[in-house]
């Protein structure tokens, strides 16, 4: 009897808040009232599970036509929360949404299954419009391996929730806020249109594995600007599991990653069309700075990258047309089959053409071993091997542009490029035969030490170097540029 009375009182309180909040306007971009989560029962003491209270505030806000759901100063522990139409989720200074460390708080029964990886997430939305996340607070997944083991995945015993997963949403804004420590990927946006990231801070390095920063999958009309991103895995990653990524702009961002600052793929069935990246600083990216990949049958076309400064990076540019051939008709495990004998999966070969990279200054360096040992995907002792190892040289490799036999990368221009390399290449390195690895997961260092120190280009047509200046800091016995099955190469 008392439970029924308590529920009735709670519903009455929610209705009262809805009525009262309607008298105030919301300056956040969604018109409507303000809904303070404490007024819906949220405690914010860092221990109480506040999922239901915050969901009630969101539901009330959306049902009333929209407005602001305000999270005041406090530490609010939550499991999966669903964002709804016309809701601005606004966090005050020193407000925290903290992910529960109990896997049971991430149910997936009413979530659309993810195409890649497990489906669990902290914040979720599907088929929604006019969503905004803003403020000076923090959204922290608290994804520590003690609570979310690495073996988790589709069909696995345990789960690793993403921080955010939005599916098929329109008019989505991420303004401000700091995003931290997911157990899996960070912010994953799928099949969305009109998406804006501005002033976002990402801190996801070395708390777990697969900690991508921003994953943008099959989205259109996306602007990423003025963001500060430090990620464990790929920092800004465009994916295309089904449809293409189209009309994407990245500008004025500062980015660091254990793997890549900017990556297209690996998921690339739908392709990437019309991408412009400009005025960014990429630093401390030991596995390479920029990776442009079409390996699942999609078209990668009309890409412009300009005004980039790189410091302490591995290979500055890796462009790869391959034939992994993956389709995404069902949930797919994200883990890479890294065996050299892997075979194409059937989707066919795509294309890469019309890529322009200009006005770049890059410092390629050998990865610091003490820092490398801290990377979560390694967790190893400092390598005591004297000198520079082959693996270290392969990560700090040259520009690599490579298609596969019978399928060429076409129409690539590199202009006004200044790059310094570490050197250390030997006469033996200069004679290495490079395997094709047509279907293998595409990481440049998998090819090993390349026979050139500045650029290695294979299976390509109409590649133009204009005012490309490359030097080495130490002696290197390899050639500056090596061409293999290349038509119409210019080096001005």
FENVEN-V400177 format. One record per residue. N is the residue number from 0. RES is the residue in one letter. PHI is phi as a letter, one per 20 degrees, with the letter a starting at -180 (none if undefined). D_CENTER is the distance of its C-alpha to the mean C-alpha in whole Angstrom. Layout:
# FENVEN-V400177
n,res,phi,d_center
N,RES,PHI,D_CENTER
N,RES,PHI,D_CENTER
This chain:
# FENVEN-V400177
n,res,phi,d_center
0,X,none,50
1,X,f,48
2,X,f,45
3,X,f,46
4,X,f,47
5,X,f,44
6,X,f,42
7,X,f,44
8,X,f,44
9,X,f,40
10,X,f,40
11,X,f,43
12,X,f,41
13,X,f,38
14,X,f,40
15,X,f,42
16,X,f,38
17,X,f,37
18,X,f,41
19,X,f,41
20,X,f,37
21,X,f,38
22,X,e,40
23,X,d,38
24,X,e,35
25,X,c,31
26,X,e,30
27,X,f,26
28,X,o,26
29,X,d,27
30,X,f,31
31,X,p,33
32,X,e,34
33,X,d,32
34,X,c,32
35,X,f,31
36,X,f,30
37,X,f,33
38,X,f,35
39,X,d,34
40,X,o,35
41,X,f,31
42,X,e,33
43,X,m,30
44,X,d,31
45,X,n,28
46,X,c,30
47,X,f,31
48,X,f,29
49,X,d,28
50,X,g,26
51,X,f,29
52,X,f,30
53,X,f,27
54,X,f,27
55,X,f,31
56,X,f,30
57,X,f,27
58,X,f,29
59,X,f,32
60,X,f,30
61,X,f,29
62,X,f,32
63,X,e,34
64,X,o,32
65,X,o,29
66,X,q,29
67,X,d,28
68,X,e,27
69,X,e,27
70,X,d,26
71,X,f,29
72,X,g,29
73,X,q,29
74,X,d,26
75,X,d,26
76,X,e,25
77,X,c,23
78,X,e,22
79,X,f,21
80,X,c,22
81,X,d,22
82,X,e,21
83,X,c,24
84,X,g,25
85,X,m,26
86,X,d,24
87,X,d,23
88,X,e,22
89,X,d,23
90,X,d,23
91,X,f,26
92,X,g,26
93,X,m,26
94,X,e,25
95,X,c,22
96,X,d,21
97,X,d,21
98,X,f,20
99,X,g,23
100,X,d,23
101,X,d,25
102,X,g,23
103,X,f,26
104,X,e,25
105,X,c,22
106,X,f,24
107,X,c,22
108,X,g,26
109,X,d,25
110,X,d,21
111,X,f,20
112,X,f,19
113,X,f,16
114,X,f,15
115,X,c,13
116,X,m,14
117,X,f,16
118,X,e,17
119,X,f,17
120,X,b,15
121,X,e,17
122,X,d,17
123,X,c,17
124,X,b,18
125,X,b,19
126,X,l,22
127,X,d,22
128,X,c,22
129,X,m,22
130,X,d,20
131,X,c,19
132,X,d,18
133,X,b,20
134,X,o,22
135,X,d,22
136,X,e,21
137,X,c,19
138,X,d,17
139,X,c,17
140,X,f,16
141,X,l,18
142,X,e,17
143,X,f,19
144,X,g,20
145,X,f,24
146,X,d,23
147,X,c,20
148,X,f,21
149,X,f,18
150,X,f,21
151,X,f,19
152,X,r,18
153,X,g,20
154,X,m,23
155,X,e,23
156,X,f,25
157,X,d,23
158,X,c,20
159,X,c,16
160,X,f,15
161,X,f,12
162,X,f,12
163,X,c,12
164,X,b,12
165,X,d,14
166,X,c,16
167,X,l,18
168,X,d,18
169,X,c,19
170,X,m,20
171,X,d,17
172,X,c,17
173,X,d,15
174,X,c,17
175,X,m,17
176,X,m,17
177,X,d,15
178,X,d,13
179,X,c,13
180,X,l,14
181,X,f,12
182,X,e,14
183,X,c,11
184,X,f,7
185,X,e,7
186,X,d,7
187,X,d,8
188,X,d,10
189,X,c,12
190,X,l,15
191,X,d,15
192,X,c,17
193,X,l,18
194,X,d,15
195,X,c,15
196,X,d,13
197,X,b,15
198,X,m,16
199,X,e,13
200,X,d,13
201,X,d,11
202,X,c,12
203,X,c,11
204,X,e,12
205,X,m,15
206,X,e,15
207,X,a,15
208,X,d,13
209,X,m,9
210,X,e,8
211,X,f,4
212,X,e,4
213,X,d,4
214,X,d,4
215,X,d,7
216,X,d,10
217,X,l,13
218,X,d,13
219,X,c,16
220,X,l,17
221,X,d,14
222,X,c,14
223,X,d,12
224,X,b,14
225,X,l,16
226,X,d,13
227,X,c,13
228,X,c,10
229,X,c,10
230,X,c,8
231,X,f,10
232,X,d,7
233,X,g,5
234,X,e,4
235,X,d,4
236,X,c,4
237,X,e,7
238,X,c,9
239,X,b,12
240,X,f,14
241,X,c,17
242,X,e,17
243,X,e,16
244,X,e,13
245,X,c,16
246,X,l,17
247,X,d,14
248,X,c,15
249,X,c,13
250,X,b,15
251,X,l,17
252,X,d,14
253,X,d,14
254,X,c,11
255,X,c,11
256,X,a,10
257,X,f,12
258,X,d,10
259,X,c,9
260,X,f,9
261,X,c,8
262,X,b,8
263,X,d,9
264,X,o,10
265,X,f,11
266,X,g,12
267,X,b,14
268,X,f,17
269,X,e,17
270,X,n,16
271,X,c,15
272,X,c,18
273,X,m,18
274,X,c,15
275,X,c,16
276,X,c,15
277,X,b,17
278,X,l,19
279,X,c,16
280,X,d,16
281,X,d,14
282,X,b,16
283,X,l,16
284,X,c,14
285,X,f,16
286,X,e,15
287,X,o,14
288,X,e,13
289,X,c,12
290,X,c,12
291,X,d,13
292,X,c,14
293,X,c,16
294,X,c,18
295,X,c,18
296,X,o,21
297,X,e,19
298,X,e,20
299,X,d,18
300,X,b,20
301,X,l,21
302,X,d,18
303,X,c,19
304,X,c,17
305,X,b,20
306,X,l,21
307,X,d,18
308,X,d,20
309,X,c,18
310,X,c,20
311,X,l,20
312,X,c,17
313,X,f,18
314,X,g,18
315,X,f,18
316,X,b,17
317,X,c,17
318,X,d,18
319,X,c,18
320,X,d,20
321,X,c,21
322,X,c,22
323,X,f,20
324,X,m,21
325,X,e,19
326,X,d,20
327,X,c,18
328,X,e,22
329,X,b,21
330,X,g,19
331,X,c,17
332,X,f,16
333,X,e,13
334,X,g,15
335,X,e,16
336,X,e,20
337,X,e,20
338,X,f,24
339,X,f,25
340,X,e,28
341,X,f,25
342,X,d,26
343,X,g,25
344,X,e,24
345,X,o,26
346,X,f,23
347,X,n,25
348,X,d,24
349,X,e,22
350,X,b,22
351,X,c,21
352,X,b,23
353,X,l,23
354,X,d,21
355,X,c,22
356,X,c,21
357,X,b,23
358,X,l,24
359,X,c,22
360,X,d,23
361,X,c,22
362,X,d,23
363,X,e,22
364,X,c,23
365,X,f,24
366,X,f,22
367,X,f,23
368,X,f,25
369,X,f,25
370,X,f,21
371,X,f,20
372,X,f,22
373,X,e,20
374,X,f,17
375,X,f,17
376,X,f,16
377,X,d,19
378,X,l,22
379,X,c,24
380,X,f,27
381,X,f,28
382,X,f,29
383,X,e,32
384,X,g,33
385,X,f,34
386,X,m,33
387,X,d,30
388,X,e,29
389,X,f,28
390,X,f,25
391,X,f,24
392,X,f,25
393,X,f,23
394,X,f,20
395,X,e,22
396,X,e,23
397,X,f,23
398,X,g,22
399,X,c,22
400,X,c,22
401,X,b,23
402,X,e,24
403,X,c,26
404,X,g,30
405,X,n,31
406,X,c,28
407,X,d,27
408,X,f,24
409,X,c,26
410,X,l,27
411,X,d,24
412,X,c,25
413,X,d,25
414,X,c,27
415,X,l,27
416,X,d,25
417,X,c,27
418,X,c,25
419,X,d,27
420,X,d,26
421,X,f,28
422,X,n,30
423,X,m,32
424,X,f,32
425,X,d,35
426,X,f,38
427,X,f,37
428,X,g,33
429,X,f,34
430,X,d,36
431,X,f,33
432,X,e,33
433,X,e,29
434,X,f,29
435,X,f,27
436,X,l,25
437,X,g,24
438,X,d,22
439,X,f,21
440,X,g,17
441,X,e,16
442,X,d,16
443,X,f,18
444,X,f,20
445,X,f,21
446,X,f,23
447,X,n,25
448,X,f,27
449,X,e,27
450,X,e,31
451,X,c,30
452,X,d,29
453,X,d,27
454,X,b,26
455,X,c,26
456,X,c,27
457,X,b,28
458,X,l,28
459,X,b,28
460,X,c,30
461,X,l,30
462,X,d,28
463,X,d,29
464,X,d,29
465,X,c,31
466,X,l,31
467,X,d,29
468,X,d,30
469,X,c,29
470,X,c,31
471,X,d,31
472,X,e,32
473,X,c,34
474,X,f,36
475,X,b,34
476,X,e,36
477,X,e,34
478,X,f,34
479,X,f,32
480,X,c,31
481,X,c,31
482,X,d,32
483,X,c,32
484,X,l,33
485,X,c,32
486,X,d,34
487,X,m,34
488,X,d,33
489,X,c,34
490,X,c,33
491,X,e,35
